[in-house]
Amino acid sequence: MDRVGAQALARRWWAAIRSTSFTAVTTAEGVRLLQGLIEEMDAAVAAGDEPSVEAGRRAGGTVAGIKLTDPMALIATAHVLARLPGLAGLDRDVAVARSALLVGAFGQGFATAQRERIMQGQNAIQQAMGNAQRHVLDAVRQRLYLQARLDPLTGLANRLLVTERLAELAAAVDRLGVCLLDLDNFKTINDGHGHPVGDTVLRIVADRLRAAVRDGDLVGRLGGDEFVVLIGPPTDELAVAGVAARLRAAFDAPITVGGNAFAVSASIGITVGPAAADPGRLLQAADAQMYRAKATARVPPPPAAQPTRRRATR
């Protein structure tokens, strides 16, 4: 993993776990520390299950050891681990299993370090044991929660989390915006260059979509090459148009994988409706618009009109 990529992930990880934790470690120190953990875990996933577990435990213990104790550390870690480049070179099932091992090992190391730190106070041994057990259980619950709601390939929200978030927005806002994207002719990439290349393209698309939306928007992968964006408030016409423009611009530059440049495009369907309506209908409406856009793109232009010759009358 290159150091620039590791540093970018480390900054994002630090921002997610620093805000509600109390630590004497500065941002520069924290980013360097997390960057080292990322590089170590990225190397470990290619070495096998045991090195992955050991690296995860050490990382969990290190994060807990500098008093970054916010539970968001576990959620943020899962996002980071899902994007480790070392997983991209593995078989998909192996990558999913190894990522889960890393998350679980991180939780164990995190909980163990927490327990040891608390147990240093001799007057609170019983309480420390109870707290440590709760930390372990919380780590397991969090791991299961993330496994059920995050797409293992891209780290985006999966269909379950999208559905839950859609229901939350429907109960909290007056209007909802939904955008569905389906990659055009993605099958030709898989068939012509292999699924590992196709998976890398999907991960790059996911990163571009994530970078294109606003903080309150949610990007998800519904499966295959189909993505969804839930447009959070404000959902006025100007805001939705701005999100749509950025999503379209995400496909302007070609995607380069292994020396091959792919001109990837997407058919996009966008709908905005009252939150009181059935949220599922908004998804259906966006889906219908997306398929209309895809069908329109497939219709060949009409042939140029040909001059006709008038028969001479005898």
TAMO-V145782 format. One record per backbone hydrogen bond with DSSP energy under -1.0 kcal/mol. CO is the residue of the C=O (numbers start at 1). NH is the residue of the N-H. Records with the same first field share a line. If there is no record, write none. Layout:
CO->NH ; NH
This chain:
2->6
3->7
4->8
5->9
6->10
7->11
8->12
9->13
10->14
11->15
12->16
13->17
14->18
18->21
26->30
27->31
28->32
29->33
30->34
31->35
32->36
33->37
34->38
35->39
36->40
37->41
38->42
39->43
40->44
41->45
44->47
48->52
49->53
50->54
51->55
52->56
53->57
54->58
55->59
56->60
57->61
58->62
59->63
60->64
61->65
62->66
63->68
64->67
67->69
70->73
71->74
72->76
73->77
74->78
75->79
76->80
77->81
78->82
80->83
81->84
84->87
85->88
87->90
91->95
92->96
93->97
94->98
95->99
96->100
97->101
98->102
99->103
100->104
101->105
102->106
103->107
104->108
105->109
106->110
107->111
108->112
109->113
110->114
111->115
112->116
113->117
114->118
115->119
118->121
121->124
124->128
125->129
126->130
127->131
128->132
129->133
130->134
131->135
132->136
133->137
134->138
135->139
136->140
137->141
138->142
139->143
140->144
141->145
142->146
143->147
144->148
146->150
149->158
151->155
156->151
157->221
158->162
159->163
160->164
161->165
162->166
163->167
164->168
165->169
166->170
167->171
169->173
174->275
176->273
177->231
178->271
179->229
180->269
181->227
182->267
186->189 ; 190
187->191
188->192
189->193
190->194
194->198
195->199
196->200
197->201
198->202
199->203
200->204
201->205
202->206
203->207
204->208
205->209
206->210
207->211
208->212
209->213
214->217
218->230
219->157
220->228
223->226
225->183
226->222 ; 223
227->181
228->220
229->179
230->218
231->177
236->240
237->241
238->242
239->243
240->244
241->245
242->246
243->247
244->248
245->249
246->250
248->251
249->252
255->262
257->260
260->257
262->255 ; 264
265->184
267->182
269->180
271->178
273->176
274->277
278->281 ; 282
279->283
280->284
281->285
282->286
283->287
284->288
285->289
286->290
287->291
288->292
289->293
290->294
291->295
292->296
293->297
294->298
